[in-house]
Amino acid sequence: MKNELNKRLISSIIIIPLTFFFIIKGSYPFNIFLFVCLFISFYEWYLMSKRLKYHLFGYILLFISFYSVFSLRNDFGDESLALFLFVLLICIFTDLGGYVFGNMFKGPKITSISPNKTYSGMIGGYFCSFTIILFVLMYSKLLFDVSFKWSIETFIYIFLISTVSQVGDLIISYFKRLSKIKDTGKIIPGHGGILDRIDGMIFAFPFSYIVFNFSNLTY
């Protein structure tokens, strides 16, 4: 257990700064990084689902998801980076809150699809996603070229994106259960595969892209 935790910690120390470098840099470095992640995701999905009938659906979903990631980072002008990080941080802290609160408080399970998912973890996911975005909004003028304000719309966005991310996590867990595997890959020591890390984001980014196209978060 301790050895596994050390692997997760070391991997996070390396991968998180590197990932944020590509995201903030944008342009060609980000697009190349995104293409590499898509290629690895396709490969992991192939290994995971090649004997199952629904495998073609997965490729289509992954392509749509990664295209929405590309578009969200590139199609919103000066707001692109801020909106992208808005969604990314909600997904990351939803997952982190679910993991920490779930392990601390345990309690009733949400579903047999993913035995580790608890109601305490779900609440923790919401709590952490709201907390990080509230903090970011307080200092948005210092962090970005645009200012974002807290509003009822922002509250709804966070709740919906966090919910979609948690549902996406359960969906990928369901597919892993059908494939009788624990992790989608081993490329990230202590974490598993790319799909293990982006399971909620696969669904949250397309949802967010559609929402942001019909609204204006800066108001």
Secondary structure by P-SEA (a helix, b strand, c coil): caaaaaaaaaaaaccaaaaaaaaaaccaaaaaaaaaaaaaaaaaaaaacccccaaaaaaaaaaaaaaaaaaaacccccaaaaaaaaaaaaaaaaaaaaaaaaaaccccccccccccccaaaaaaaaaaaaaaaaaaaacccccccbbbbbcaaaaaaaaaaaaaaaaaaaaaaaaaaaaccccccccccccccccccccccccaaaaaaaaaaaccccc
